[in-house]
């Protein structure tokens, strides 16, 4: 398996991807791991909100009816 040096998109440091995760995009520093998780969650939440545009409106309407 040929691993290539990559540049972390968060800190711009060069790193070697883990041999078990050759598509690794972020280095292993704590700040970069937090950024990777934050980025993933933001993309996931945005997609979910696009697929469920009326969820919160319906949720709050149902909540008000219970009061």
C-alpha positions in Angstrom: 0.0 0.0 0.0 1.5 3.3 -1.1 0.7 6.1 1.5 1.2 9.6 0.3 1.9 12.7 2.4 -1.2 14.9 2.8 -1.9 18.4 4.0 -4.5 18.8 6.7 -7.2 21.2 5.6 -7.5 22.7 9.1 -3.9 23.3 10.2 -2.1 23.0 6.9 0.5 20.6 8.4 1.8 17.7 6.4 1.0 14.2 7.7 1.0 10.5 6.7 -2.5 9.0 6.7 -3.0 6.0 9.0 -2.2 2.7 7.2 -5.7 1.4 8.1 -7.4 4.6 6.9 -5.6 5.6 3.7 -8.3 8.2 2.8 -7.7 10.1 6.0 -8.1 13.9 5.3 -7.3 15.5 8.7 -4.2 15.0 10.9 -4.5 13.5 14.3 -4.1 16.6 16.5 -7.0 17.3 18.9 -8.0 20.6 17.3 -8.2 19.0 13.8 -10.2 16.0 15.1 -12.7 18.5 16.7 -12.9 20.4 13.4 -13.5 17.2 11.4 -16.4 16.3 13.7 -17.8 19.8 13.6 -17.6 19.8 9.8 -19.3 16.4 9.5 -22.1 17.3 11.9 -22.7 20.6 10.1 -23.0 18.8 6.7 -25.2 16.1 8.2 -27.5 18.6 10.0 -27.9 20.8 6.9 -28.9 17.7 4.8 -31.3 16.5 7.4 -33.0 20.0 7.7 -33.3 20.1 3.9 -35.0 16.7 3.9 -37.3 17.6 6.8 -38.2 21.3 6.4 -41.3 21.3 8.5 -40.1 19.1 11.4 -39.6 21.8 14.0 -42.8 23.7 13.1 -44.8 20.5 13.5 -43.0 19.6 16.7 -43.8 22.9 18.3 -47.4 22.9 17.2 -47.8 19.5 18.7 -46.0 20.6 21.9 -48.3 23.6 22.3 -51.4 21.4 21.9 -50.2 19.3 24.9 -50.1 22.3 27.2 
